[in-house]
Amino acid sequence: MSDQPSPPALTGAELTARLHGLAEHAAMPAPNSGSGVRSRAVRRRRGRHLLLSGGALAAATLAVLTSGALDPHAAPATPATPASPKPVQQVTVDLDAHTLTIQGRTVPIASPNPHCPIGETAVTVTGKYPVANIPPGKQDIGRWGPRRWAVTFTGRDHQQRLLLFALDAADPPSVGKDLILGAIALTPDSGKWVYDAIRLGAQVRIEGHQSERTLSDSACIDRQPVSVAR
């Protein structure tokens, strides 16, 4: 330990004078007094302490939130369960009994003529038209004109095919018979109801006997192009 005595403490006036000298030498504005310098130093130390304390608190809070330590008994988060897909609508056509069943209701139908069978046991509804133009077969079999409440499916050749439609009141009675050239016909009363009830994407199961086709595609209306009436 040195035997040199400690230098005497500077008075406020002496400290102010020395600071003025330093300020003039460094071209910096000098503080007003030595007490002001000490006060600023104290405030700076307090500010640094508060800043460090706040940073430490924020870091601790973030660690608690990310670790789940706020509630040790809280159940872990579980991913949301996706909604179940809507079930596919099922429709059944019985060609032998001349019926169509949808949503628990059974209505009478006219089945295709044996010479123009549908040729499928299950199809998917891909089109619905309040009015659709179906030309007669190219052999001039069948009537020309629009078909109301028409429902179609996509055939193996990727073309629309007429599946069912509603008869007009002027059409000859054919419900309960095998008279339609390549499609299923409904009564004027039930045609609109079935059209409204059946949905795009519905699966139509076709039951009953279907003979081997003896007429060419050009004779069957379900093989003709479908155009929407304007």
N, C-alpha and C positions, 0 to 999 in steps of 0.2 A: 504494500500500500504506500502511496506517495505521501511524503510529509509536506507537500506543497499545500498551502491554504487554498480553499475554494474561492474562486473569484466572486467578488461581491455582486449581489443581484442588482440588475439594472432597474432604475426607476422608470415610471411610465413615460416621463419626458425624455429620458435618455433613449429608451427603446424607440420612441416616435422619431427622434432625430436620426437615429441610425437607419430606420426604415426609409425615411425621406431620402437619405443619401443613396441607399441601394436602388430606390425607384428612379432617382435621377440618373444613376449610372446605367441602369437597364432600360431606360426610356419607358417605364411603366408607371401608371398612376399609383400613388402611395395611399395607403389607408389613412383614415383621419387620425387615429390614435392607437397606442399600443393595446389599450383595453379592447378596442374594436377588432384588432387582429386576433386577440385571444378568443373573443366571442365567436368570430367566424370559424376559427379552428375547431371550437367545441361543437358548433352546429354541423360542420362537415363530418366530424367523427360520429355524431348522433345519426346523421343522414345515412352514412355508410352502414351503421349498425342496423338501422331499420330496414335498409334495402337488403342486406344479407339475411336478416330474420324473415322478411317477407318471401324471399326466394326459397329459403329452406322450408317455410310453411307450405308454399305452393307445391314444391316437389313432394313433400310428405303427403299432401292431399291427393295428388295424382297417383302416387304409389298405392294409397289405400283404395281409391276408386278402381284402379286396374286390377288389384288383387282380390277385390271383393271383401276386404276386411271390415267394411262398415257393418255388414250383417253376416256373421259366420254361419248362421243357420239358413240363409237365403238359398232357395233352390236354384240350381244352375239353369241358365237360359236354354230353352229348347227351340229348334227351328220350327217355323210355321208349317203346318201340315197342308199340302195342296188340296184344293177342293176336288172331290170325286167327279169324274166325267159324267155327264148326263147320259143315262142309259139310252141305248138305241131303241127307237120305236119299232115295234113288231106288228106286222100286218099279215093276215092269213087269207089266201084265196083258195077256195075249194071248187075246182072246175066241175067236179061230178055233182056236188050238192048245189051248185050255182049260188054260192054265198061268198061274201067278203066280211071279215071280222076285224074291227079296229076299235081300240079303247073299250073293249067289252061289249060292243054293239055289233050285231050281225045284220047285214042288208043283202037283198037279192041282187043278182047280177045276170047278165047274158055272157056266156062264155064264147071263146073264139071258135070259129068254124074248124072242123077237123082238118081241112085242107090248108089252114093257115095257123098252126099252133104257135104259141109263144116260144116254145123250145127251151125254156129255162125253168128251173125249179126254185130259184131264188134270185131276186134282183134288188138293186138299190135305187130308190127314187132320186133322180138328179134334176128334174125339172117340173115346174107347175105353171100352168097358163090358164087364166080365166077363159080365154078364147084362143084356139090354135087352128090354123088352116091345115088340113090333111087332104091332099089330093086323092082321088080314087086310084085304084091300081091301074097300072099302065095298060091293062087289058080292058079298061073301062068297066071294071067290076066295083060296085060300091057307089056311093053318092059323093058328089063334090060339095064342099061347103065347110064351114067352121065346126069345130067340136068344142063344146062348152065344158069347162072344168076339167081340162086335160092334164093328165099326169104322165110323165115320161121317165124312161130309164135309158142308160147308155149301154148299147149292145156290144158284142164282142168286136165289131168292126169300128168301135168308138163313135158311132153315130147315134143320135137320139131315136128312140123308138117309142111309139105310143103304147102306154100300158093300160090306161083306163080313161074313160070320159063319161059324160052324162048324155043320155039320149034326149032328143027333142020330143015335144009332145006330138009332133007330126010324124015321127018315125014309126014304122010298123012295130007292133009289140014283139019283143024278142027276149025279154027277161025270162030266165028259166030255160032257155034254149041255147044251142050251140050254133049261133048264126053270124056272129061278128067276124069279119075278115081280118083276124090278127090282133085283136085287142079285147079288153073287158069293158062292158058297157053297164052303166048304172041307171036306175030310174031317174026321171027328171027331179023327183022329190029328194032322193038320197044323194044325188051327184054333188050338190053344193055342200052338203054336210061332210061327206067324205073328203072332198077337196080341202075344206077348212081344217079338218082333223088331221090329215096326213101331213107329215113333215118331210122336208128335204133330208135325205140321209136315211129315211125309214127303210127297214129291211122287209121285203115282201116275199113271203114263202108261198110258192104256188104248188098246191097239191092236186092230185087227180090225174086221170089218164090224158095223155097227149099223143095223138097219132103222129106218124111220120108224115112230113109235109109232102103233098103231091102236086101242089101248085108252085109256080116259080115265085120268087120274091116280088116280082113286078105286079103280081095279082093281089098282094096282101097290103092293106092300108098301113099296118104298123111298120112296114119296110119303106114307106114313102117319107120324103123329107118333111120335117115339122117347121112351120113358119108361124111366127106370132102375128096375130091380127092387129092392125094399127087402128 
